[in-house]
Amino acid sequence: TNGARSSHRLRHVSSLAAPPPSRLNAVVLGDALASEEHDLVIPKPDFSAQAHFPSPAKYLDLYKQSIEDPAGFWSDIASQFYWKQKWASPVYSENMDVREGRINIEWFKGGITNICYNCLDANIAAGNGEKIAIYWEGNELGADATLTYNQLLHKVCQLANYLKDIGVRKGDAVVIYQPMLMELPIAMLACARIGAVHSVVFAGFSSESLSQRIVDCKPKVVLTCNAVKRGPKVINLKDIVDAALAESAKNGTVVDVCLTYANESALTKESTKWVEGRDIWWQDILSKYPNSCDVEWVDAEDPLFLLYTSGSTGKPKGVLHTTGGYMVYTATTFKYAFDYKPSDVYWCTADCGWITGHSYVTYGPMLNGATVVVFEGAPNYPDSGRCWDIVDKYKVSIFYTAPTLVRSLMREGDEFVTRYSRKSLRVLGSVGEPINPSAWRWFFNVVGDSRCPISDTWWQTETGGFLITPLPGAWPQKPGSATFPFFGVQPVIVDEKGAELEGECSGYLCVKSSWPGAFRTLYGDHERYETTYFSAFPGYYFSGDGCSRDKDGYHWLTGRVDDVINVSGHRIGTAEVESALVSHPQCAEAAVVGVEHEVKGQGIYAFVTLVEGVPYSDDLRKSLIMNVRKQIGAFAAPDKIHWAPGLPKTRSGKIMRRILRKIASRQLDELGDTSTLAEPGVVDQLIALADS
Ligand code: PRX
């Protein structure tokens, strides 16, 4: 409970101090390029002057308040939202210590609200009905559309009315498998409006992955689209959904309705395969429904959505977020981490199929009444200047993307960037993986013309919103550091034994005490929630990431320390890829590790052992990769298959991944002790086969 923990909360504040000015080997933002010699980038005074947080002092002051009195801090902020009924007391309650019983986190319990109402109706009531909510940019140059807040509300209400009409009720699951059309945020908001729990599945997942998620959450309806064009390629989503629904039915989950948006720029209705009685064309039916729809008022702790993510075992985890805390947290982090002002035009390149698209395409921005760009296409189509073309077209002022995109555009040369004005940009953002200092500098110097602070936001599907993030204008920045904790967040770095490390240190990143946006459980598996996140270091939430803190208190994320890899910002469990590989009839065993990849951050490197007597061939390699594409999705396809007649194992049969990682990254002089292996000879054999 909250009162008792406030003394713990205080302890950390003292270790957080502003960097001593004497050590600032600094450049003023805009006065010089951020270069190798300068490890601090000071915000430009005119930026800071207009920022929500113009100085470290203001941040530190509020941070201290948020830790000393989280209940007071967050209820002041929550009061700015619309609540049908105010929350009860206490503002929050938590048990984050497995030794003290069931893990439990609740914020604003008893408060009655609706997040869709706060995104749309509340902004309209405040006079923003005619403000642009969405600028939609299609795959093809010149294909675009807009929706004002009023128009968005109408579309959301029509879909909400339809969903109610087919029997979707509060608490029912709805699966959404859609590309980045406006219909995707519309679908999320429509579910939220009627209290249904959406589960968006990224439209790059295969039918088998989609089916696995459908069987897990048993939706009343699947919302999809017949096809989409990404770059020059047409992807037939409806075929994937058809296969997924057939597979789900075999596994006992029959979905009665498949509402399909006709995206005729990619595929005509006539060419779309159709299951009579189950499939309904979105446009045909929704126009028949009224464009206003009463809100279903829900408790702050009622579920808002499920989002499946990868862990260290094969089965994806259904991360569950609830309504009130998530609403308050995403809105607040959005506003401060991007220094958002009502005149901004905001573009986040993430797909709504991932958490970034939930919190920072849809909910966070719309709760602030922001104008959001939604882009259907690919950033290198028709050429590598597309992003900056879009920035100029809509006068984007806040641009939020992933390091993998920065690195891939960096390789194409500055010309694609500098031929566009980009004058509208004022804040840049990065997410999904550590941003290496050279990519940071290119993003800062070339894209942002050395004017725009970069918010390198560290967070996770589980955390709902940013936990460690710069506040633009407040702090001097260090290229590659996510800087400091957001309000109310107490990151701690612990050693293997779970002891908190102070000052300059490196170890495992945990969080002490809850924050409003934290996930509440794994759907249908609270026990896995407790063991995965709260048992490794009792008393803390364990993120799965490594982190170091430097002498000035800046945080540097160093990547996952578990069997999760991060490929182009997509989170993939090595166990999932292994299970897809061994399902191939000719594969006996597989071990997958991540290796450094110049563009993707990490690449997927798979060691495979074949069934006795099967020869390794190029065709077999291709067919192994095909299995992964089919079972997970193209984004999880291994970059390298390494044929392994034997794998390095301990005498008890455990695969020594440490050795495999070294072989995969060709750090052969760092193999370490191989004497505990059951058959030390396999290591030399693997090295000999490395480039065959
Ligand atoms: O390893 C961290 C990395 O992405 C993981 C979370 O992945 P996911 O749940 O898919 O969410 C991605 C979008 C929030 C983390 O455990 N990660 C995310 N952001 C950063 C990061 N690593 C370093 N720096 C970041 N800014």
Residues whose N, C-alpha, C, O or C-beta is under 5 A from the ligand:
A	BS01	PRX	T356 S430 V431 G432 E433 P434 I435 D456 T457 W458 W459 Q460 T461 E462 S543 D545 L557 G559 R560 G569 R571
